[in-house]
Amino acid sequence: MAETIDPVRVRHRDLERYANCALSIGRTLMECGTRVKVVHDGAAMVARGLGVETVGLRSGYASLEITVGHGANTITRMMPVGRHGVNQRLDLAVRRLAAKAAAGGMMVDQINAELAHLVATTPRHPAWFVALATGIACAAFGRLLGVDWPAVLPILFAGTVGQGVRHVLLARNMNFFVVTAIIAFLAASLGGIGARLNGSITIDMAMMASILLLVPGVPATNAQADIMDGFPTVGSARVVWVVMVMVFATTGMALAQTLLGQSLLGITR
């Protein structure tokens, strides 16, 4: 006897594919470091472009949940979110893909394939270039903060090495907060020792400037924006993450100052 095809069951299978496709877009946007409102808008645009009539989204710091419906049929799915980062190029590319899918005419497989292609091929700056640019930025901020010229090159070197080592450690999936403490200690020590050997009189400020690469500017901004946009759960989670980063960075900095015999006030012990 031929198998009976249940139209409701088939419709639920379609809705599941739509939900997972939309969640993949949202997850990628969140991992790129964008605001929750943009994540919700991107996922909803894709779902509606696929023909879904109703969309409901719930976001957490480590997961996304979506409920999609068409007629009397609804389905809810959840997807984990990986480590949050900052990738503006991929963020913008995925937003364009979401807008394209919202216009209609794209199938689930097409959207998934294009998303996978964007994740794999969106260009990134070489690690050495990012490290050097980070070191230059730390040195420039150091001058703005009042360090003397003998401390500039040590800060540049410390920031460059710190960013390079951070890239290597994170690529090995080491705990982010432990990495923060390690890099704070390493960069502050290199900056302080280099500034002292170079005859600087602003050693403490040089040490602080050397760890500016650890300041979580984008997450802090997003945390405020999320709370103001009406997403206090993720916004609060991002605030806690920012506080934890600063705690571990301060710990690494304090250990480096103890090593060099420096105080937070710049008084030699």
Protein Blocks (a to p, Z undefined) as FASTA:
>chain_A
ZZdddfklmmmmmmmmmmmmmmmmmmmmmmnopafklmmmmmmmmmmmnopabdcddddf
kbccddddehjbccddddddddddddfklmmmmmmmmmmmmngoiafklmmmmmmmmmmm
occddfklmmmmmmmmmmmmmmmnopafklmmmmmmmmmmmmmmmmmmmmnopafklmmm
mmmmmmmmmmmmmmmmnopablmlmmmmmmmmmpcfklmmmmmmmmmnopaklmmmmmmm
mmmmmmmmmmmmmmmmmmnopafkopaZZ
